[in-house]
């Protein structure tokens, strides 16, 4: 049991990327009281990635909460070498993200928010296009929606019960 606990839940193992920090002001009798919200993406750069959204009175507290949540939400991503197996579209709210596989050597053609997610998922060659809302929270969720729709040839073959 102790061996299993030592392998999971450590934020030091997975690289993290702070995508956004928001400051919120609450007006009280003595002035303004600030709180902070952080959007963090965590991944092992080899097909596992997760995101978290944390709030706190200080920035480090918010980032720590978001990182904890991201580590709990890690999900597997179907990869085909250095890219994705097929084109896919993810949606969340008014945000749309299209992910297109690219030839080796292309690099990551993506905006800042989508780039953080696909880099930490372990993708090195991909073309992306985001449409609609550019809200970073919605873009991250739309990207995760797209990544969850990816299927490899082997997986589809198993679902259909055929040999490849």
Protein Blocks (a to p, Z undefined) as FASTA:
>chain_A
ZZmmmmgoiaklpccddfbdcddddddfklccddddddddddehnopacddddddfbfkl
mmmmmmmmmmmmgccdddehjacfbdcdddehjbccddddddehkbpaddfklmmmmmmn
opabdcdddehjfbfklmmmmmmmmmmmpccfklmmmmnopaZZ
